[in-house]
Amino acid sequence: MRAIRRFTVHPVLPEPLQPLEELARNLLWYWNEPTKELFRAMDPALWEATGQDPRKLLSRIDARRLAALAEDSRFTRKVAHAYQDLTDYLTLDRWYQDFAAQHPGAPERIAYFSAEFGVSEVLPQYSGGLGILAGDHLKAASDSGIPIIGVGLLYRHGYFRQYLDAQGWQQERYPLLAPFDLPLTLLTENGEAVTVEVPLRQEKYRAQIWVAQVGRVPLLMLDALVDGNSEAAKAVTDRLYGGGVDHRLAQEVLLGIGGVRALREYCRISGDPAPTVYHANEGHAGFLGLERIREYMNDGIDFATAVELTRAGSLFTTHTPVPAGIDRFPRDLVADQFRTFAPLPLDRIMAFGTEDYVGGDRGVFNMAVLGFRLGQRANGVSELHGAVSRRMFQGLWPSFDVSEVPITSVTNGVHHKTWIHPELLELLESPTSDSDTVIDGYDWSGLDRVDDNTIWALKQQMRGGLVRMARERLAASAKARGLSGSTEWVERALDPNILTFGFARRAASYKRLTLMLRDPERLKRLLNHPERPIQIVIAGKAHPADNIGKGLIQEMVRFADAADVRERLVFLPDYDMSLARPLYPGCDVWINNPLRPQEACGTSGMKAAMNGAANLSVRDGWWDEWYDPKFGWEIPSVENLANADQRDAQEAAALYEIIENEIVPRFYTRDSNGMPTAWIAMIRDIMSGLTPKILASRMVREYTERMYLPTARSSARMAEGRTAQETAAWKQRIRTAWPQVSVSRVEGLDSASHALGSQVSLHAVVRLGELTPDDVEVQMVMGRVDDNDEIHDIVTYPARAGDAVDGGVRYGADVRLETAGSVGVTCRVVPSREGLATIAEMGLATVSAD
Ligand SMILES: *Cc1c(COP(=O)(O)O)cnc(C)c1O
């Protein structure tokens, strides 16, 4: 029989155990080892059976066991202690409170929008790196006391669960999630669910709001499965990245438009102040800007002014340098959706997402372009990705040098308390914070004081944990696949003493899952070396519609199915956080071989590194920035090679060579006590040298200092008096008058050759038409020139206004010639006004005529 309704009956906890409700509801338990230990101790077998989920544990635990625990004073004391810990965590000042006291204008609230959040496997609302990053962002913000509110969707089936058929082809399951089984609370008022209205083309529907408490940070999750909604509306939040373009558009409208409305309801009910910073994590949330413009207009503010107010408080983070990874919708679909989004004019909405630049496609609405146009600040997620993004989106700022494109970068980080093996973290605990190497209560140089034997024994234990987990999953998978023959080999799969490599990530083509299979015989020799073997653990899901990715997985699984490989190379299905957490600590080396520069940052290598694993990676994403031979190896990237097949062949050959000639010898060379001293020294170097950089706390503090604080200040300035109206009017005047701005040739460089280090006086006559010198900045721009007279690596020198000459003003600057070779110069006029984030903000510039 099929149940027509599901519900959960919660046992009533005896009085001394009642704090466990709150301890299970706040996801802090996930990164707080003592609390986790408390739940585990209640019933270790049930703890494992529920997938280490305290909510499920409390709802299923035997009543007699509960009664016994309530009588156990040692246990109840621990409960009281854990509860006190939670209260302290939620109420005591942390890093941000000190920061805010020292920085006037620091935001009181920051809204962080993302289509996915990977906070914990008990709340499976993520597909991969983007979601895990968003989860780590919230957790680290919470630890640092940064007042963030997360906004996302609650997908009733989450992302799919992966399993394999006998042929190794990926299969998908979408188990239904019951919100009452999840660590969520429905936002209610007077006992009624609070809902917001959301547009769905010409229809309207209502969404309710679930709140997950992530330490100090509330995460609002919108849910369209509400009685009274049409079937089409209910389906909006069925799956993450599940349907076609209209489904996706409907989800993004719910996230952006519904998300702002949900935020308003949450703040109204909780009494929280409204956020002054709106952070869109990737383009999916871009419509939030439209809703904010609409709010201002409903308050009687004109469109142009509303745009200025919205822009000043918005920050956009782009996450992919792969054009196919950018969210783009057919224009008609977007127009159909926003036709009735009064009082916003439809043509203005459409203009925000138009690719009206060279090479752009006029038929699409581009969510990244929308993000840049509605966010005064923007960033990529590693230094290299910042540079690649500036090139990729330069078309939006055509008169500016690539280096001036207003996209900066904040390199991602990972949340140490989620990802570091608890016993390794324990070794780093520091009683004092007096040393430079102590961050967040841990001494990242702590292993320098730990002897080789202890470190190696722990590493062995971490590898052992991975081996146990892998065997359990392999056994289950072999059974599910219905493989013929004995599965006894599973008991011999992997070995805690063998050099262990990890490779796990989404099976997107650019990540080249199967590169290591390029020369299968060579790989087999490495795996089955009689004295110095290696083993490899692989995992990853392909998007359900991605048959190429599924083909790659199948190729890998078939290779791993062979009798002479299967004990040394394993593919573990259903990569998620529960698989990932024991995986990283168990690895000695983490492999990443994307097609450079398509990996925006990549965080899995960071998670491995903070468990003492070396990286063996193409210098892409974060590894380009922080690669050091002390922390691992670089797979040379031959990205200039046009032939993709040759490129793969060369990069694969380098991969094998490094493993064979460098990694294997270092791992297996032992001293008289059997210790791989050089390897252990590398572990210490990674922990002390690399880990402090890759912490998510470093990332969120960098966001706070470099992005949130300036955004909050811009937003406040813009809201003062008539600043926004004046800015909007000024921009309008500038745009109208700009065609009249012109610049004469630069004078002052009379001879063709000048001595390095000499100083020259440069002049140009600038005609401003209806504008005044106060409206602009005039610059002498100098740099290396190429064969087409294009200037590169530019340096700018502000020029001063001098005498009026016929119809214009003479501007001049003294410039020192500091680079040798072919140098070019020009004079440029850009709009200038207090409150512009960069000179490129309006995208307008005029340079010297020939
Ligand atoms: C870290 C992580 C990712 C992201 O891995 P990348 O190599 O950065 O793409 C994806 N899925 C899970 C479960 C992870 O833990």
The ligand as an SDF file (V2000), in Angstrom:
LIG
                    3D

 15 15  0  0  0  0  0  0  0  0999 V2000
   34.2780   19.8760   -2.4540 C   0  0  0  0  0  0  0  0  0  0  0  0
   33.2110   19.1580   -3.1160 C   0  0  0  0  0  0  0  0  0  0  0  0
   32.9460   19.3980   -4.4710 C   0  0  0  0  0  0  0  0  0  0  0  0
   33.7400   20.3870   -5.2990 C   0  0  0  0  0  0  0  0  0  0  0  0
   34.8870   19.7960   -5.8410 O   0  0  0  0  0  0  0  0  0  0  0  0
   35.7490   20.5500   -6.9610 P   0  0  0  0  0  0  0  0  0  0  0  0
   36.9070   19.6740   -7.2280 O   0  0  0  0  0  0  0  0  0  0  0  0
   36.1150   21.8470   -6.3840 O   0  0  0  0  0  0  0  0  0  0  0  0
   34.8730   20.6810   -8.1360 O   0  0  0  0  0  0  0  0  0  0  0  0
   31.9090   18.6970   -5.0710 C   0  0  0  0  0  0  0  0  0  0  0  0
   31.1740   17.8080   -4.3740 N   0  0  0  0  0  0  0  0  0  0  0  0
   31.4180   17.5350   -3.0720 C   0  0  0  0  0  0  0  0  0  0  0  0
   30.5740   16.5410   -2.3550 C   0  0  0  0  0  0  0  0  0  0  0  0
   32.4440   18.2020   -2.4030 C   0  0  0  0  0  0  0  0  0  0  0  0
   32.6560   17.9600   -1.1050 O   0  0  0  0  0  0  0  0  0  0  0  0
  1  2  1  0
  2  3  1  0
  2 14  2  0
  3  4  1  0
  3 10  2  0
  4  5  1  0
  5  6  1  0
  6  7  2  0
  6  8  1  0
  6  9  1  0
 10 11  1  0
 11 12  2  0
 12 13  1  0
 12 14  1  0
 14 15  1  0
M  END
$$$$
